[in-house]
Amino acid sequence: MRSFNTGPAGTFMMIVGLLLAVSSVYTAFTQSRWPALLPSILIGLALTAVGYSLVARARRARSRSRSDGSDGDEFQGPGT
């Protein structure tokens, strides 16, 4: 069984999404351009949601592997 640690990618996506959403909201407030910046805000929030999902999935997989007795560092071949 293959497992992918998606935690770092999820964290990166959350940071980028939050930065995009916050900067777009700030610009929309200061320049009153809500309709033009709404797609950027929604894309930033979507990236944040997907990143959070990846981090949560990696966290669940890590806790599951620890409860099984393995620390997740060793390679598990196709027959195991």
Summary of the structure (lengths in Angstrom):
residues: 80
radius of gyration: 18.2
end to end distance: 7.1
largest distance: 59.5
contacts: 207
relative contact order: 0.21
helix: 74%
strand: 0%
